[in-house]
Amino acid sequence: MRPIIALLLALLCAPPVWGGESELYLKSGYFSWTETVENSAFIREKGIMTAVGVSYSGNLGWLLDGKGLIEIWGGNVNYDGYRVEDWSSFKTNTVYIGTREELYAMLKLPVMAGLTAGPLVGGGHKYWNRSRSSEDWNTFYGRIGGRAEYDTQVGRIFAEGGLSIPFYTTIQTDWSDYGYKNFEAKPKGRLATFAESGIKIGKHLSISAYFEEMNFGQSDKVALKRVNAPSGVVQLNSNAFQPDSDSWTAGLRIGYRF
């Protein structure tokens, strides 16, 4: 994580050298998270997620552009699932708070007057705390896709999209309130999609719509150990795992470029 943050800070602090532009942005959208066990939805979460971030984009040389961003995001969403202590059905709210850091390289090939298009490749790190289950997620992911931009009289229209996959994910879970020791699960990354389309108006304003998935396969089972067992009581341990988990977010993004 530290090397990614160091690279991002260097990128975001280098406008005088790169001659690019910075952008402060706000985005908000509808979020859905579903955990599935044996083809049946086990947990559902839905609600609004909001993020604020800063990005910097500049030319790396020839037709290659680079972009980096740092973001803080979160929200309070509806939870429809189960209690940890007795696995009875339960409805409440859960709070997410997290960060995101990303780096991209994009090849801008001239197609016709005012139109450029080309592939993009990048990757990032995403962290979040999920209050209901006392979970801390860290996931590293890669992305590949394409981007196109077209100049019009109103502004510069852009569209990008592609595939992403988490290649390393850990979940640190604290169930000490329920009599268990902390444990770590490592869900497996699955392919997901991302897309964004919008317009840059004038020198400062940008408006876009975005869609993003993040999907995980079931983790291997890990030992779930009890603590504080009464003297003379036989303590039996069980297993825990992160189920198949699929999420998506769709919303609007507004940015101010400078």
C-alpha positions as CSV (number, residue, x, y, z in Angstrom):
1,M,0.0,0.0,0.0
2,R,2.8,2.5,0.9
3,P,4.4,2.4,-2.6
4,I,1.1,3.1,-4.3
5,I,0.4,6.0,-2.0
6,A,4.0,7.4,-2.5
7,L,3.5,7.2,-6.3
8,L,0.1,8.9,-6.1
9,L,1.5,11.7,-4.0
10,A,4.3,12.3,-6.4
11,L,1.8,12.3,-9.3
12,L,-0.6,14.6,-7.6
13,C,2.1,17.1,-6.6
14,A,3.7,17.3,-10.0
15,P,1.5,19.6,-12.1
16,P,4.3,22.2,-12.7
17,V,6.5,19.5,-14.2
18,W,3.8,17.5,-16.1
19,G,1.8,20.4,-17.3
20,G,-1.5,18.5,-16.7
21,E,-4.5,19.3,-14.6
22,S,-5.8,18.5,-11.1
23,E,-9.5,17.9,-10.3
24,L,-11.4,18.0,-7.1
25,Y,-14.6,15.8,-7.4
26,L,-17.7,14.7,-5.5
27,K,-19.6,11.6,-6.5
28,S,-22.7,9.8,-5.1
29,G,-24.6,6.7,-6.1
30,Y,-26.7,3.8,-5.2
31,F,-24.9,0.8,-3.7
32,S,-25.9,-2.9,-3.6
33,W,-24.0,-5.7,-1.9
34,T,-25.2,-9.4,-1.9
35,E,-23.6,-12.4,-0.1
36,T,-24.7,-15.8,-1.4
37,V,-24.5,-19.2,0.2
38,E,-25.5,-22.3,-1.7
39,N,-27.2,-20.2,-4.4
40,S,-29.4,-18.3,-1.9
41,A,-28.9,-14.7,-0.8
42,F,-27.6,-14.7,2.7
43,I,-27.0,-10.9,3.3
44,R,-28.3,-7.9,1.3
45,E,-27.2,-4.3,1.7
46,K,-28.5,-1.3,-0.2
47,G,-28.1,2.4,0.1
48,I,-26.3,5.6,-1.0
49,M,-22.5,5.8,-1.1
50,T,-20.8,9.2,-1.4
51,A,-17.1,10.0,-2.1
52,V,-14.8,13.0,-2.3
53,G,-11.5,12.8,-4.0
54,V,-8.7,14.5,-5.9
55,S,-7.1,13.4,-9.2
56,Y,-4.3,14.5,-11.4
57,S,-3.8,13.7,-15.1
58,G,-0.9,14.6,-17.3
59,N,1.1,13.5,-20.4
60,L,3.8,10.9,-19.8
61,G,5.3,11.3,-23.2
62,W,4.3,11.0,-26.8
63,L,0.6,9.8,-26.9
64,L,0.6,8.3,-23.4
65,D,-1.2,9.9,-20.5
66,G,-1.1,9.1,-16.9
67,K,-3.7,9.6,-14.1
68,G,-3.8,9.1,-10.3
69,L,-6.4,9.6,-7.7
70,I,-7.0,9.5,-4.0
71,E,-10.5,9.2,-2.6
72,I,-12.4,9.0,0.7
73,W,-15.8,7.4,0.6
74,G,-18.6,6.0,2.8
75,G,-22.3,5.7,3.6
76,N,-24.9,4.3,5.9
77,V,-26.9,1.6,4.2
78,N,-29.7,-0.9,4.9
79,Y,-28.7,-4.3,6.2
80,D,-30.9,-7.4,5.7
81,G,-29.1,-10.4,7.1
82,Y,-28.4,-12.3,10.3
83,R,-27.1,-11.8,13.8
84,V,-23.7,-13.1,14.5
85,E,-24.5,-14.3,18.0
86,D,-27.3,-16.7,17.2
87,W,-27.7,-16.5,13.3
88,S,-31.3,-15.3,13.6
89,S,-32.6,-13.0,10.8
90,F,-32.0,-9.3,11.4
91,K,-32.6,-6.0,9.7
92,T,-30.6,-2.8,10.7
93,N,-28.1,-0.4,9.2
94,T,-24.4,-0.7,8.6
95,V,-21.8,2.0,8.1
96,Y,-19.1,1.9,5.5
97,I,-16.0,4.2,5.6
98,G,-13.1,3.7,3.3
99,T,-10.4,5.0,1.0
100,R,-9.3,4.3,-2.6
101,E,-6.0,5.0,-4.5
102,E,-5.6,4.3,-8.2
103,L,-3.0,4.8,-11.0
104,Y,-3.7,4.6,-14.8
105,A,-1.9,4.8,-18.1
106,M,-3.9,5.6,-21.2
107,L,-2.8,5.6,-24.9
108,K,-4.6,8.5,-26.8
109,L,-4.5,7.6,-30.5
110,P,-5.9,10.2,-33.0
111,V,-8.8,8.7,-34.9
112,M,-10.2,11.7,-36.7
113,A,-10.5,15.5,-36.1
114,G,-11.4,16.0,-32.5
115,L,-11.5,12.3,-31.6
116,T,-9.0,10.2,-29.7
117,A,-9.3,6.6,-28.5
118,G,-7.1,3.9,-27.1
119,P,-6.5,1.3,-24.4
120,L,-6.1,2.0,-20.7
121,V,-4.5,-0.1,-18.0
122,G,-4.2,0.5,-14.3
123,G,-4.7,-0.7,-10.8
124,G,-5.5,0.4,-7.3
125,H,-6.1,-0.3,-3.7
126,K,-9.4,0.0,-1.8
127,Y,-9.9,-0.2,2.0
128,W,-13.1,-0.1,3.9
129,N,-14.5,-0.8,7.3
130,R,-17.9,-2.4,7.6
131,S,-19.4,-1.7,11.0
132,R,-22.1,-4.3,11.2
133,S,-19.7,-7.3,10.9
134,S,-16.7,-5.4,12.4
135,E,-14.7,-6.1,9.2
136,D,-11.7,-4.3,7.7
137,W,-11.3,-5.0,4.0
138,N,-8.1,-4.4,1.9
139,T,-8.2,-5.3,-1.8
140,F,-5.7,-4.7,-4.6
141,Y,-7.0,-4.9,-8.1
142,G,-6.1,-4.4,-11.7
143,R,-8.1,-2.8,-14.5
144,I,-7.9,-3.0,-18.3
145,G,-10.2,-1.3,-20.9
146,G,-10.4,1.6,-23.2
147,R,-11.2,5.3,-23.3
148,A,-12.4,7.7,-26.0
149,E,-12.7,11.6,-26.1
150,Y,-14.4,13.8,-28.6
151,D,-14.4,17.6,-28.9
152,T,-17.8,19.3,-29.4
153,Q,-18.9,22.9,-29.3
154,V,-20.4,22.3,-25.8
155,G,-17.4,20.5,-24.4
156,R,-15.2,17.5,-24.5
157,I,-17.2,14.3,-24.3
158,F,-15.5,11.2,-22.9
159,A,-16.3,7.5,-22.3
160,E,-14.4,4.7,-20.8
161,G,-15.0,1.2,-19.6
162,G,-13.5,-2.3,-19.1
163,L,-12.8,-5.1,-16.8
164,S,-11.4,-5.2,-13.3
165,I,-10.3,-8.1,-11.0
166,P,-9.1,-8.1,-7.4
167,F,-5.9,-10.1,-7.2
168,Y,-5.2,-9.9,-3.5
169,T,-7.9,-9.4,-0.8
170,T,-7.9,-9.8,3.0
171,I,-10.7,-9.3,5.6
172,Q,-9.8,-8.8,9.2
173,T,-12.8,-9.5,11.4
174,D,-13.2,-8.7,15.0
175,W,-15.9,-10.8,16.7
176,S,-14.6,-10.4,20.2
177,D,-17.9,-9.0,21.3
178,Y,-19.5,-12.4,20.5
179,G,-16.8,-14.5,22.2
180,Y,-14.5,-15.2,19.3
181,K,-10.9,-14.4,18.5
182,N,-10.1,-12.2,15.5
183,F,-9.7,-14.0,12.3
184,E,-8.6,-13.3,8.7
185,A,-10.4,-14.4,5.5
186,K,-9.1,-14.2,1.9
187,P,-11.9,-14.1,-0.7
188,K,-11.0,-14.9,-4.3
189,G,-11.3,-12.1,-6.9
190,R,-13.7,-12.4,-9.8
191,L,-14.1,-10.4,-13.0
192,A,-16.2,-7.3,-12.8
193,T,-17.0,-4.3,-15.1
194,F,-16.6,-0.6,-14.8
195,A,-17.7,2.3,-17.0
196,E,-18.0,6.1,-17.0
197,S,-19.3,8.6,-19.5
198,G,-19.6,12.4,-19.3
199,I,-18.6,15.8,-20.5
200,K,-15.9,18.4,-19.6
201,I,-17.4,21.9,-20.0
202,G,-15.2,24.9,-20.3
203,K,-12.0,25.1,-18.3
204,H,-13.3,23.8,-14.9
205,L,-16.6,21.8,-14.8
206,S,-17.0,18.1,-15.5
207,I,-20.1,16.0,-15.1
208,S,-20.4,12.2,-15.6
209,A,-22.3,9.0,-14.8
210,Y,-20.5,6.0,-13.6
211,F,-21.0,2.3,-12.9
212,E,-18.7,0.0,-11.0
213,E,-18.8,-3.7,-9.9
214,M,-16.6,-5.5,-7.4
215,N,-17.0,-9.2,-7.0
216,F,-15.5,-11.9,-4.8
217,G,-15.6,-15.7,-4.7
218,Q,-15.9,-17.6,-1.5
219,S,-12.8,-17.7,0.7
220,D,-11.3,-20.8,2.2
221,K,-12.6,-21.7,5.6
222,V,-10.6,-20.5,8.6
223,A,-10.7,-21.7,12.2
224,L,-13.1,-19.7,14.4
225,K,-11.8,-19.9,17.9
226,R,-13.8,-19.1,21.1
227,V,-12.3,-17.1,23.9
228,N,-13.1,-16.7,27.6
229,A,-14.6,-20.2,28.0
230,P,-15.6,-20.9,31.6
231,S,-13.3,-23.2,33.6
232,G,-14.1,-26.8,33.2
233,V,-16.1,-26.3,29.9
234,V,-15.0,-28.1,26.8
235,Q,-14.4,-25.4,24.1
236,L,-15.3,-26.4,20.5
237,N,-14.1,-24.4,17.6
238,S,-15.8,-24.0,14.2
239,N,-15.0,-22.5,10.8
240,A,-15.8,-19.2,9.2
241,F,-15.6,-18.0,5.6
242,Q,-16.5,-15.1,3.4
243,P,-19.3,-16.2,1.0
244,D,-19.6,-15.3,-2.7
245,S,-20.0,-11.5,-2.6
246,D,-21.2,-9.3,-5.5
247,S,-21.5,-5.5,-5.4
248,W,-22.2,-2.7,-7.7
249,T,-22.5,1.1,-7.5
250,A,-24.1,3.5,-10.0
251,G,-24.3,7.3,-9.7
252,L,-23.2,10.7,-10.7
253,R,-19.9,12.5,-10.5
254,I,-19.2,16.3,-10.5
255,G,-15.7,17.7,-10.7
256,Y,-13.9,21.0,-10.7
257,R,-10.7,21.1,-12.7
258,F,-7.8,23.5,-12.0
